[in-house]
Amino acid sequence: GNPEKISEANVYIQVLDVNDHAPEFPKHYETFVCENAVSGQLIQNVSAVDQDDSAEGHHFYFSLAQEAINDSHFTVKDNQGG
């Protein structure tokens, strides 16, 4: 509350950790769907890795492309298992 005891200081922060690597698939996935596959059948599990991964790890989110969201032939479900 005393204006005579107010001061300002500039603070500069340098971030040393840079996200140098985008998440990527750990292997090449080649998926096939058989003609007798049933609705709701699991077709493929996918995972991702990040070389910039922190000690706590990351949780990756996968989704269908915008144009495929209304396509009832495919769904993406998060198995919460990394």
PDB file of N, CA, C and O in Angstrom:
ATOM      1  N   GLY A   1       0.782  -1.189   0.000  1.00  0.00           N
ATOM      2  CA  GLY A   1       0.000   0.000   0.000  1.00  0.00           C
ATOM      3  C   GLY A   1       0.832   1.264   0.000  1.00  0.00           C
ATOM      4  O   GLY A   1       0.261   2.353  -0.063  1.00  0.00           O
ATOM      5  N   ASN A   2       2.173   1.177   0.069  1.00  0.00           N
ATOM      6  CA  ASN A   2       3.010   2.356   0.102  1.00  0.00           C
ATOM      7  C   ASN A   2       3.662   2.526  -1.278  1.00  0.00           C
ATOM      8  O   ASN A   2       4.529   1.733  -1.645  1.00  0.00           O
ATOM      9  N   PRO A   3       3.257   3.553  -2.051  1.00  0.00           N
ATOM     10  CA  PRO A   3       3.789   3.727  -3.411  1.00  0.00           C
ATOM     11  C   PRO A   3       5.295   3.925  -3.455  1.00  0.00           C
ATOM     12  O   PRO A   3       5.904   3.678  -4.496  1.00  0.00           O
ATOM     13  N   GLU A   4       5.910   4.355  -2.386  1.00  0.00           N
ATOM     14  CA  GLU A   4       7.356   4.563  -2.381  1.00  0.00           C
ATOM     15  C   GLU A   4       8.125   3.253  -2.325  1.00  0.00           C
ATOM     16  O   GLU A   4       9.335   3.243  -2.552  1.00  0.00           O
ATOM     17  N   LYS A   5       7.439   2.130  -2.023  1.00  0.00           N
ATOM     18  CA  LYS A   5       8.119   0.844  -1.910  1.00  0.00           C
ATOM     19  C   LYS A   5       7.754  -0.090  -3.060  1.00  0.00           C
ATOM     20  O   LYS A   5       7.805  -1.311  -2.914  1.00  0.00           O
ATOM     21  N   ILE A   6       7.388   0.484  -4.199  1.00  0.00           N
ATOM     22  CA  ILE A   6       7.052  -0.304  -5.380  1.00  0.00           C
ATOM     23  C   ILE A   6       8.240  -0.263  -6.337  1.00  0.00           C
ATOM     24  O   ILE A   6       8.829   0.795  -6.558  1.00  0.00           O
ATOM     25  N   SER A   7       8.587  -1.416  -6.903  1.00  0.00           N
ATOM     26  CA  SER A   7       9.644  -1.456  -7.909  1.00  0.00           C
ATOM     27  C   SER A   7       9.258  -2.460  -8.987  1.00  0.00           C
ATOM     28  O   SER A   7       8.377  -3.297  -8.788  1.00  0.00           O
ATOM     29  N   GLU A   8       9.910  -2.367 -10.097  1.00  0.00           N
ATOM     30  CA  GLU A   8       9.689  -3.275 -11.213  1.00  0.00           C
ATOM     31  C   GLU A   8      11.020  -3.871 -11.625  1.00  0.00           C
ATOM     32  O   GLU A   8      12.071  -3.247 -11.479  1.00  0.00           O
ATOM     33  N   ALA A   9      10.958  -5.099 -12.146  1.00  0.00           N
ATOM     34  CA  ALA A   9      12.162  -5.748 -12.658  1.00  0.00           C
ATOM     35  C   ALA A   9      11.772  -6.613 -13.847  1.00  0.00           C
ATOM     36  O   ALA A   9      10.731  -7.269 -13.828  1.00  0.00           O
ATOM     37  N   ASN A  10      12.596  -6.613 -14.866  1.00  0.00           N
ATOM     38  CA  ASN A  10      12.388  -7.497 -16.015  1.00  0.00           C
ATOM     39  C   ASN A  10      13.002  -8.846 -15.704  1.00  0.00           C
ATOM     40  O   ASN A  10      14.121  -8.923 -15.195  1.00  0.00           O
ATOM     41  N   VAL A  11      12.284  -9.897 -16.006  1.00  0.00           N
ATOM     42  CA  VAL A  11      12.774 -11.260 -15.806  1.00  0.00           C
ATOM     43  C   VAL A  11      12.741 -11.963 -17.161  1.00  0.00           C
ATOM     44  O   VAL A  11      11.704 -11.993 -17.823  1.00  0.00           O
ATOM     45  N   TYR A  12      13.849 -12.513 -17.560  1.00  0.00           N
ATOM     46  CA  TYR A  12      13.938 -13.246 -18.819  1.00  0.00           C
ATOM     47  C   TYR A  12      14.144 -14.717 -18.507  1.00  0.00           C
ATOM     48  O   TYR A  12      14.978 -15.076 -17.676  1.00  0.00           O
ATOM     49  N   ILE A  13      13.377 -15.566 -19.178  1.00  0.00           N
ATOM     50  CA  ILE A  13      13.463 -17.010 -18.953  1.00  0.00           C
ATOM     51  C   ILE A  13      13.914 -17.664 -20.241  1.00  0.00           C
ATOM     52  O   ILE A  13      13.328 -17.440 -21.301  1.00  0.00           O
ATOM     53  N   GLN A  14      14.946 -18.465 -20.151  1.00  0.00           N
ATOM     54  CA  GLN A  14      15.421 -19.215 -21.298  1.00  0.00           C
ATOM     55  C   GLN A  14      15.015 -20.668 -21.109  1.00  0.00           C
ATOM     56  O   GLN A  14      15.396 -21.307 -20.129  1.00  0.00           O
ATOM     57  N   VAL A  15      14.237 -21.182 -22.055  1.00  0.00           N
ATOM     58  CA  VAL A  15      13.803 -22.575 -21.995  1.00  0.00           C
ATOM     59  C   VAL A  15      14.862 -23.419 -22.688  1.00  0.00           C
ATOM     60  O   VAL A  15      15.128 -23.247 -23.878  1.00  0.00           O
ATOM     61  N   LEU A  16      15.467 -24.336 -21.929  1.00  0.00           N
ATOM     62  CA  LEU A  16      16.561 -25.146 -22.470  1.00  0.00           C
ATOM     63  C   LEU A  16      16.074 -26.412 -23.155  1.00  0.00           C
ATOM     64  O   LEU A  16      16.721 -26.899 -24.082  1.00  0.00           O
ATOM     65  N   ASP A  17      14.944 -26.952 -22.716  1.00  0.00           N
ATOM     66  CA  ASP A  17      14.421 -28.184 -23.295  1.00  0.00           C
ATOM     67  C   ASP A  17      13.529 -27.824 -24.470  1.00  0.00           C
ATOM     68  O   ASP A  17      12.543 -27.102 -24.317  1.00  0.00           O
ATOM     69  N   VAL A  18      13.880 -28.329 -25.633  1.00  0.00           N
ATOM     70  CA  VAL A  18      13.121 -28.060 -26.846  1.00  0.00           C
ATOM     71  C   VAL A  18      12.542 -29.383 -27.335  1.00  0.00           C
ATOM     72  O   VAL A  18      13.209 -30.417 -27.291  1.00  0.00           O
ATOM     73  N   ASN A  19      11.322 -29.343 -27.791  1.00  0.00           N
ATOM     74  CA  ASN A  19      10.714 -30.547 -28.354  1.00  0.00           C
ATOM     75  C   ASN A  19      11.296 -30.745 -29.753  1.00  0.00           C
ATOM     76  O   ASN A  19      10.739 -30.282 -30.749  1.00  0.00           O
ATOM     77  N   ASP A  20      12.416 -31.437 -29.799  1.00  0.00           N
ATOM     78  CA  ASP A  20      13.134 -31.634 -31.056  1.00  0.00           C
ATOM     79  C   ASP A  20      12.507 -32.703 -31.942  1.00  0.00           C
ATOM     80  O   ASP A  20      12.717 -32.716 -33.155  1.00  0.00           O
ATOM     81  N   HIS A  21      11.745 -33.590 -31.336  1.00  0.00           N
ATOM     82  CA  HIS A  21      11.218 -34.734 -32.074  1.00  0.00           C
ATOM     83  C   HIS A  21       9.700 -34.805 -31.918  1.00  0.00           C
ATOM     84  O   HIS A  21       9.173 -34.727 -30.808  1.00  0.00           O
ATOM     85  N   ALA A  22       9.029 -34.950 -33.012  1.00  0.00           N
ATOM     86  CA  ALA A  22       7.577 -35.158 -32.969  1.00  0.00           C
ATOM     87  C   ALA A  22       7.305 -36.610 -32.582  1.00  0.00           C
ATOM     88  O   ALA A  22       8.141 -37.478 -32.836  1.00  0.00           O
ATOM     89  N   PRO A  23       6.161 -36.888 -31.977  1.00  0.00           N
ATOM     90  CA  PRO A  23       5.823 -38.290 -31.692  1.00  0.00           C
ATOM     91  C   PRO A  23       5.787 -39.087 -32.996  1.00  0.00           C
ATOM     92  O   PRO A  23       5.444 -38.561 -34.055  1.00  0.00           O
ATOM     93  N   GLU A  24       6.143 -40.347 -32.896  1.00  0.00           N
ATOM     94  CA  GLU A  24       6.141 -41.201 -34.094  1.00  0.00           C
ATOM     95  C   GLU A  24       5.760 -42.618 -33.710  1.00  0.00           C
ATOM     96  O   GLU A  24       5.810 -42.995 -32.539  1.00  0.00           O
ATOM     97  N   PHE A  25       5.383 -43.389 -34.700  1.00  0.00           N
ATOM     98  CA  PHE A  25       5.084 -44.806 -34.463  1.00  0.00           C
ATOM     99  C   PHE A  25       6.401 -45.547 -34.240  1.00  0.00           C
ATOM    100  O   PHE A  25       7.380 -45.266 -34.931  1.00  0.00           O
ATOM    101  N   PRO A  26       6.451 -46.484 -33.295  1.00  0.00           N
ATOM    102  CA  PRO A  26       7.696 -47.208 -33.039  1.00  0.00           C
ATOM    103  C   PRO A  26       8.015 -48.244 -34.120  1.00  0.00           C
ATOM    104  O   PRO A  26       9.135 -48.749 -34.191  1.00  0.00           O
ATOM    105  N   LYS A  27       7.033 -48.555 -34.952  1.00  0.00           N
ATOM    106  CA  LYS A  27       7.248 -49.521 -36.036  1.00  0.00           C
ATOM    107  C   LYS A  27       6.283 -49.199 -37.167  1.00  0.00           C
ATOM    108  O   LYS A  27       5.365 -48.396 -36.995  1.00  0.00           O
ATOM    109  N   HIS A  28       6.484 -49.813 -38.306  1.00  0.00           N
ATOM    110  CA  HIS A  28       5.583 -49.642 -39.449  1.00  0.00           C
ATOM    111  C   HIS A  28       4.369 -50.547 -39.251  1.00  0.00           C
ATOM    112  O   HIS A  28       4.510 -51.749 -39.026  1.00  0.00           O
ATOM    113  N   TYR A  29       3.194 -49.966 -39.335  1.00  0.00           N
ATOM    114  CA  TYR A  29       1.961 -50.746 -39.205  1.00  0.00           C
ATOM    115  C   TYR A  29       1.400 -51.028 -40.584  1.00  0.00           C
ATOM    116  O   TYR A  29       1.256 -50.126 -41.409  1.00  0.00           O
ATOM    117  N   GLU A  30       1.086 -52.285 -40.823  1.00  0.00           N
ATOM    118  CA  GLU A  30       0.405 -52.683 -42.052  1.00  0.00           C
ATOM    119  C   GLU A  30      -0.794 -53.513 -41.620  1.00  0.00           C
ATOM    120  O   GLU A  30      -0.640 -54.643 -41.156  1.00  0.00           O
ATOM    121  N   THR A  31      -1.972 -52.959 -41.771  1.00  0.00           N
ATOM    122  CA  THR A  31      -3.182 -53.561 -41.228  1.00  0.00           C
ATOM    123  C   THR A  31      -4.081 -54.067 -42.335  1.00  0.00           C
ATOM    124  O   THR A  31      -4.263 -53.404 -43.356  1.00  0.00           O
ATOM    125  N   PHE A  32      -4.636 -55.238 -42.127  1.00  0.00           N
ATOM    126  CA  PHE A  32      -5.569 -55.827 -43.082  1.00  0.00           C
ATOM    127  C   PHE A  32      -6.874 -56.122 -42.371  1.00  0.00           C
ATOM    128  O   PHE A  32      -6.876 -56.520 -41.206  1.00  0.00           O
ATOM    129  N   VAL A  33      -7.977 -55.932 -43.061  1.00  0.00           N
ATOM    130  CA  VAL A  33      -9.294 -56.249 -42.524  1.00  0.00           C
ATOM    131  C   VAL A  33      -9.876 -57.366 -43.378  1.00  0.00           C
ATOM    132  O   VAL A  33     -10.037 -57.218 -44.590  1.00  0.00           O
ATOM    133  N   CYS A  34     -10.184 -58.470 -42.740  1.00  0.00           N
ATOM    134  CA  CYS A  34     -10.747 -59.612 -43.469  1.00  0.00           C
ATOM    135  C   CYS A  34     -12.209 -59.347 -43.815  1.00  0.00           C
ATOM    136  O   CYS A  34     -12.894 -58.607 -43.109  1.00  0.00           O
ATOM    137  N   GLU A  35     -12.679 -59.944 -44.884  1.00  0.00           N
ATOM    138  CA  GLU A  35     -14.062 -59.713 -45.314  1.00  0.00           C
ATOM    139  C   GLU A  35     -15.082 -60.268 -44.327  1.00  0.00           C
ATOM    140  O   GLU A  35     -16.243 -59.858 -44.349  1.00  0.00           O
ATOM    141  N   ASN A  36     -14.669 -61.191 -43.463  1.00  0.00           N
ATOM    142  CA  ASN A  36     -15.615 -61.738 -42.489  1.00  0.00           C
ATOM    143  C   ASN A  36     -15.458 -61.096 -41.102  1.00  0.00           C
ATOM    144  O   ASN A  36     -15.930 -61.647 -40.108  1.00  0.00           O
ATOM    145  N   ALA A  37     -14.803 -59.945 -41.037  1.00  0.00           N
ATOM    146  CA  ALA A  37     -14.666 -59.228 -39.756  1.00  0.00           C
ATOM    147  C   ALA A  37     -16.049 -58.765 -39.304  1.00  0.00           C
ATOM    148  O   ALA A  37     -16.876 -58.350 -40.116  1.00  0.00           O
ATOM    149  N   VAL A  38     -16.281 -58.843 -38.010  1.00  0.00           N
ATOM    150  CA  VAL A  38     -17.588 -58.457 -37.470  1.00  0.00           C
ATOM    151  C   VAL A  38     -17.531 -57.041 -36.904  1.00  0.00           C
ATOM    152  O   VAL A  38     -16.464 -56.547 -36.541  1.00  0.00           O
ATOM    153  N   SER A  39     -18.679 -56.408 -36.836  1.00  0.00           N
ATOM    154  CA  SER A  39     -18.779 -55.063 -36.297  1.00  0.00           C
ATOM    155  C   SER A  39     -18.265 -55.036 -34.858  1.00  0.00           C
ATOM    156  O   SER A  39     -18.622 -55.898 -34.055  1.00  0.00           O
ATOM    157  N   GLY A  40     -17.433 -54.054 -34.531  1.00  0.00           N
ATOM    158  CA  GLY A  40     -16.884 -53.925 -33.191  1.00  0.00           C
ATOM    159  C   GLY A  40     -15.625 -54.731 -32.952  1.00  0.00           C
ATOM    160  O   GLY A  40     -15.048 -54.658 -31.867  1.00  0.00           O
ATOM    161  N   GLN A  41     -15.187 -55.493 -33.930  1.00  0.00           N
ATOM    162  CA  GLN A  41     -13.988 -56.321 -33.786  1.00  0.00           C
ATOM    163  C   GLN A  41     -12.744 -55.440 -33.765  1.00  0.00           C
ATOM    164  O   GLN A  41     -12.625 -54.512 -34.565  1.00  0.00           O
ATOM    165  N   LEU A  42     -11.812 -55.729 -32.847  1.00  0.00           N
ATOM    166  CA  LEU A  42     -10.539 -55.029 -32.786  1.00  0.00           C
ATOM    167  C   LEU A  42      -9.709 -55.408 -34.004  1.00  0.00           C
ATOM    168  O   LEU A  42      -9.477 -56.587 -34.270  1.00  0.00           O
ATOM    169  N   ILE A  43      -9.274 -54.414 -34.725  1.00  0.00           N
ATOM    170  CA  ILE A  43      -8.490 -54.663 -35.934  1.00  0.00           C
ATOM    171  C   ILE A  43      -7.005 -54.409 -35.694  1.00  0.00           C
ATOM    172  O   ILE A  43      -6.167 -55.197 -36.132  1.00  0.00           O
ATOM    173  N   GLN A  44      -6.668 -53.317 -35.003  1.00  0.00           N
ATOM    174  CA  GLN A  44      -5.254 -52.967 -34.831  1.00  0.00           C
ATOM    175  C   GLN A  44      -5.069 -52.132 -33.574  1.00  0.00           C
ATOM    176  O   GLN A  44      -5.863 -51.230 -33.310  1.00  0.00           O
ATOM    177  N   ASN A  45      -4.034 -52.419 -32.797  1.00  0.00           N
ATOM    178  CA  ASN A  45      -3.581 -51.547 -31.715  1.00  0.00           C
ATOM    179  C   ASN A  45      -2.412 -50.742 -32.251  1.00  0.00           C
ATOM    180  O   ASN A  45      -1.536 -51.287 -32.922  1.00  0.00           O
ATOM    181  N   VAL A  46      -2.394 -49.451 -31.959  1.00  0.00           N
ATOM    182  CA  VAL A  46      -1.255 -48.622 -32.345  1.00  0.00           C
ATOM    183  C   VAL A  46      -0.739 -47.894 -31.119  1.00  0.00           C
ATOM    184  O   VAL A  46      -1.487 -47.629 -30.178  1.00  0.00           O
ATOM    185  N   SER A  47       0.537 -47.576 -31.139  1.00  0.00           N
ATOM    186  CA  SER A  47       1.138 -46.800 -30.064  1.00  0.00           C
ATOM    187  C   SER A  47       2.096 -45.806 -30.690  1.00  0.00           C
ATOM    188  O   SER A  47       2.395 -45.875 -31.882  1.00  0.00           O
ATOM    189  N   ALA A  48       2.572 -44.883 -29.873  1.00  0.00           N
ATOM    190  CA  ALA A  48       3.511 -43.870 -30.336  1.00  0.00           C
ATOM    191  C   ALA A  48       4.604 -43.700 -29.309  1.00  0.00           C
ATOM    192  O   ALA A  48       4.425 -44.032 -28.137  1.00  0.00           O
ATOM    193  N   VAL A  49       5.732 -43.186 -29.743  1.00  0.00           N
ATOM    194  CA  VAL A  49       6.845 -42.881 -28.854  1.00  0.00           C
ATOM    195  C   VAL A  49       7.311 -41.464 -29.149  1.00  0.00           C
ATOM    196  O   VAL A  49       7.089 -40.936 -30.238  1.00  0.00           O
ATOM    197  N   ASP A  50       7.957 -40.859 -28.164  1.00  0.00           N
ATOM    198  CA  ASP A  50       8.486 -39.511 -28.319  1.00  0.00           C
ATOM    199  C   ASP A  50       9.890 -39.504 -27.734  1.00  0.00           C
ATOM    200  O   ASP A  50      10.070 -39.763 -26.544  1.00  0.00           O
ATOM    201  N   GLN A  51      10.882 -39.209 -28.564  1.00  0.00           N
ATOM    202  CA  GLN A  51      12.269 -39.201 -28.093  1.00  0.00           C
ATOM    203  C   GLN A  51      12.506 -38.111 -27.055  1.00  0.00           C
ATOM    204  O   GLN A  51      13.494 -38.156 -26.323  1.00  0.00           O
ATOM    205  N   ASP A  52      11.603 -37.128 -26.987  1.00  0.00           N
ATOM    206  CA  ASP A  52      11.704 -36.077 -25.974  1.00  0.00           C
ATOM    207  C   ASP A  52      10.918 -36.449 -24.720  1.00  0.00           C
ATOM    208  O   ASP A  52      10.654 -35.588 -23.881  1.00  0.00           O
ATOM    209  N   ASP A  53      10.548 -37.699 -24.585  1.00  0.00           N
ATOM    210  CA  ASP A  53       9.689 -38.173 -23.500  1.00  0.00           C
ATOM    211  C   ASP A  53      10.281 -37.794 -22.149  1.00  0.00           C
ATOM    212  O   ASP A  53      11.472 -37.980 -21.898  1.00  0.00           O
ATOM    213  N   SER A  54       9.435 -37.267 -21.297  1.00  0.00           N
ATOM    214  CA  SER A  54       9.876 -36.923 -19.948  1.00  0.00           C
ATOM    215  C   SER A  54       9.859 -38.163 -19.058  1.00  0.00           C
ATOM    216  O   SER A  54       9.371 -39.219 -19.460  1.00  0.00           O
ATOM    217  N   ALA A  55      10.392 -38.025 -17.856  1.00  0.00           N
ATOM    218  CA  ALA A  55      10.423 -39.152 -16.918  1.00  0.00           C
ATOM    219  C   ALA A  55       9.031 -39.630 -16.566  1.00  0.00           C
ATOM    220  O   ALA A  55       8.831 -40.820 -16.322  1.00  0.00           O
ATOM    221  N   GLU A  56       8.053 -38.717 -16.535  1.00  0.00           N
ATOM    222  CA  GLU A  56       6.677 -39.100 -16.210  1.00  0.00           C
ATOM    223  C   GLU A  56       5.985 -39.763 -17.391  1.00  0.00           C
ATOM    224  O   GLU A  56       4.958 -40.418 -17.212  1.00  0.00           O
ATOM    225  N   GLY A  57       6.517 -39.608 -18.573  1.00  0.00           N
ATOM    226  CA  GLY A  57       5.904 -40.184 -19.764  1.00  0.00           C
ATOM    227  C   GLY A  57       4.783 -39.316 -20.289  1.00  0.00           C
ATOM    228  O   GLY A  57       4.311 -38.405 -19.610  1.00  0.00           O
ATOM    229  N   HIS A  58       4.371 -39.607 -21.488  1.00  0.00           N
ATOM    230  CA  HIS A  58       3.304 -38.867 -22.144  1.00  0.00           C
ATOM    231  C   HIS A  58       2.153 -39.807 -22.437  1.00  0.00           C
ATOM    232  O   HIS A  58       2.339 -41.018 -22.562  1.00  0.00           O
ATOM    233  N   HIS A  59       0.978 -39.245 -22.544  1.00  0.00           N
ATOM    234  CA  HIS A  59      -0.174 -40.009 -23.004  1.00  0.00           C
ATOM    235  C   HIS A  59      -0.543 -39.450 -24.363  1.00  0.00           C
ATOM    236  O   HIS A  59      -0.834 -38.260 -24.487  1.00  0.00           O
ATOM    237  N   PHE A  60      -0.535 -40.289 -25.378  1.00  0.00           N
ATOM    238  CA  PHE A  60      -0.838 -39.850 -26.727  1.00  0.00           C
ATOM    239  C   PHE A  60      -2.319 -40.058 -27.016  1.00  0.00           C
ATOM    240  O   PHE A  60      -2.924 -41.028 -26.559  1.00  0.00           O
ATOM    241  N   TYR A  61      -2.886 -39.147 -27.770  1.00  0.00           N
ATOM    242  CA  TYR A  61      -4.281 -39.237 -28.165  1.00  0.00           C
ATOM    243  C   TYR A  61      -4.355 -39.434 -29.660  1.00  0.00           C
ATOM    244  O   TYR A  61      -3.728 -38.698 -30.421  1.00  0.00           O
ATOM    245  N   PHE A  62      -5.119 -40.425 -30.086  1.00  0.00           N
ATOM    246  CA  PHE A  62      -5.308 -40.716 -31.492  1.00  0.00           C
ATOM    247  C   PHE A  62      -6.746 -40.398 -31.859  1.00  0.00           C
ATOM    248  O   PHE A  62      -7.647 -40.546 -31.033  1.00  0.00           O
ATOM    249  N   SER A  63      -6.966 -39.965 -33.081  1.00  0.00           N
ATOM    250  CA  SER A  63      -8.324 -39.682 -33.526  1.00  0.00           C
ATOM    251  C   SER A  63      -8.423 -39.929 -35.017  1.00  0.00           C
ATOM    252  O   SER A  63      -7.420 -39.986 -35.729  1.00  0.00           O
ATOM    253  N   LEU A  64      -9.668 -40.075 -35.472  1.00  0.00           N
ATOM    254  CA  LEU A  64      -9.906 -40.216 -36.900  1.00  0.00           C
ATOM    255  C   LEU A  64      -9.779 -38.857 -37.570  1.00  0.00           C
ATOM    256  O   LEU A  64      -9.981 -37.819 -36.940  1.00  0.00           O
ATOM    257  N   ALA A  65      -9.443 -38.877 -38.847  1.00  0.00           N
ATOM    258  CA  ALA A  65      -9.401 -37.633 -39.607  1.00  0.00           C
ATOM    259  C   ALA A  65     -10.789 -37.003 -39.621  1.00  0.00           C
ATOM    260  O   ALA A  65     -11.794 -37.710 -39.550  1.00  0.00           O
ATOM    261  N   GLN A  66     -10.847 -35.691 -39.710  1.00  0.00           N
ATOM    262  CA  GLN A  66     -12.110 -34.959 -39.638  1.00  0.00           C
ATOM    263  C   GLN A  66     -13.143 -35.505 -40.623  1.00  0.00           C
ATOM    264  O   GLN A  66     -14.319 -35.634 -40.282  1.00  0.00           O
ATOM    265  N   GLU A  67     -12.714 -35.823 -41.827  1.00  0.00           N
ATOM    266  CA  GLU A  67     -13.655 -36.302 -42.840  1.00  0.00           C
ATOM    267  C   GLU A  67     -14.166 -37.718 -42.556  1.00  0.00           C
ATOM    268  O   GLU A  67     -15.135 -38.154 -43.179  1.00  0.00           O
ATOM    269  N   ALA A  68     -13.533 -38.441 -41.630  1.00  0.00           N
ATOM    270  CA  ALA A  68     -13.946 -39.808 -41.313  1.00  0.00           C
ATOM    271  C   ALA A  68     -14.766 -39.897 -40.033  1.00  0.00           C
ATOM    272  O   ALA A  68     -15.225 -40.982 -39.675  1.00  0.00           O
ATOM    273  N   ILE A  69     -14.960 -38.785 -39.337  1.00  0.00           N
ATOM    274  CA  ILE A  69     -15.655 -38.829 -38.048  1.00  0.00           C
ATOM    275  C   ILE A  69     -17.072 -39.371 -38.180  1.00  0.00           C
ATOM    276  O   ILE A  69     -17.527 -40.111 -37.308  1.00  0.00           O
ATOM    277  N   ASN A  70     -17.776 -39.022 -39.248  1.00  0.00           N
ATOM    278  CA  ASN A  70     -19.150 -39.486 -39.425  1.00  0.00           C
ATOM    279  C   ASN A  70     -19.221 -40.834 -40.144  1.00  0.00           C
ATOM    280  O   ASN A  70     -20.316 -41.312 -40.437  1.00  0.00           O
ATOM    281  N   ASP A  71     -18.095 -41.442 -40.428  1.00  0.00           N
ATOM    282  CA  ASP A  71     -18.058 -42.750 -41.081  1.00  0.00           C
ATOM    283  C   ASP A  71     -18.216 -43.823 -40.015  1.00  0.00           C
ATOM    284  O   ASP A  71     -17.339 -43.984 -39.167  1.00  0.00           O
ATOM    285  N   SER A  72     -19.308 -44.549 -40.046  1.00  0.00           N
ATOM    286  CA  SER A  72     -19.580 -45.541 -39.003  1.00  0.00           C
ATOM    287  C   SER A  72     -18.776 -46.830 -39.176  1.00  0.00           C
ATOM    288  O   SER A  72     -18.931 -47.759 -38.384  1.00  0.00           O
ATOM    289  N   HIS A  73     -17.927 -46.900 -40.190  1.00  0.00           N
ATOM    290  CA  HIS A  73     -17.172 -48.129 -40.419  1.00  0.00           C
ATOM    291  C   HIS A  73     -15.957 -48.261 -39.506  1.00  0.00           C
ATOM    292  O   HIS A  73     -15.454 -49.367 -39.313  1.00  0.00           O
ATOM    293  N   PHE A  74     -15.476 -47.154 -38.940  1.00  0.00           N
ATOM    294  CA  PHE A  74     -14.295 -47.199 -38.105  1.00  0.00           C
ATOM    295  C   PHE A  74     -14.493 -46.354 -36.856  1.00  0.00           C
ATOM    296  O   PHE A  74     -15.164 -45.323 -36.893  1.00  0.00           O
ATOM    297  N   THR A  75     -13.903 -46.798 -35.750  1.00  0.00           N
ATOM    298  CA  THR A  75     -13.871 -46.020 -34.531  1.00  0.00           C
ATOM    299  C   THR A  75     -12.473 -46.116 -33.930  1.00  0.00           C
ATOM    300  O   THR A  75     -11.728 -47.053 -34.214  1.00  0.00           O
ATOM    301  N   VAL A  76     -12.132 -45.160 -33.116  1.00  0.00           N
ATOM    302  CA  VAL A  76     -10.871 -45.162 -32.409  1.00  0.00           C
ATOM    303  C   VAL A  76     -11.203 -45.124 -30.923  1.00  0.00           C
ATOM    304  O   VAL A  76     -11.948 -44.253 -30.473  1.00  0.00           O
ATOM    305  N   LYS A  77     -10.648 -46.072 -30.153  1.00  0.00           N
ATOM    306  CA  LYS A  77     -10.895 -46.120 -28.718  1.00  0.00           C
ATOM    307  C   LYS A  77      -9.559 -46.068 -27.985  1.00  0.00           C
ATOM    308  O   LYS A  77      -8.588 -46.704 -28.395  1.00  0.00           O
ATOM    309  N   ASP A  78      -9.524 -45.312 -26.909  1.00  0.00           N
ATOM    310  CA  ASP A  78      -8.325 -45.185 -26.081  1.00  0.00           C
ATOM    311  C   ASP A  78      -8.320 -46.337 -25.073  1.00  0.00           C
ATOM    312  O   ASP A  78      -9.233 -46.455 -24.256  1.00  0.00           O
ATOM    313  N   ASN A  79      -7.296 -47.179 -25.132  1.00  0.00           N
ATOM    314  CA  ASN A  79      -7.237 -48.312 -24.203  1.00  0.00           C
ATOM    315  C   ASN A  79      -6.526 -47.971 -22.891  1.00  0.00           C
ATOM    316  O   ASN A  79      -6.355 -48.840 -22.036  1.00  0.00           O
ATOM    317  N   GLN A  80      -6.110 -46.700 -22.729  1.00  0.00           N
ATOM    318  CA  GLN A  80      -5.463 -46.211 -21.516  1.00  0.00           C
ATOM    319  C   GLN A  80      -4.203 -47.003 -21.165  1.00  0.00           C
ATOM    320  O   GLN A  80      -3.728 -46.942 -20.031  1.00  0.00           O
ATOM    321  N   GLY A  81      -3.676 -47.725 -22.107  1.00  0.00           N
ATOM    322  CA  GLY A  81      -2.519 -48.560 -21.808  1.00  0.00           C
ATOM    323  C   GLY A  81      -1.240 -48.075 -22.445  1.00  0.00           C
ATOM    324  O   GLY A  81      -0.293 -48.849 -22.587  1.00  0.00           O
ATOM    325  N   GLY A  82      -1.184 -46.819 -22.831  1.00  0.00           N
ATOM    326  CA  GLY A  82       0.044 -46.288 -23.425  1.00  0.00           C
ATOM    327  C   GLY A  82       0.141 -46.634 -24.872  1.00  0.00           C
ATOM    328  O   GLY A  82       1.113 -46.265 -25.531  1.00  0.00           O
TER     329      GLY A  82
END
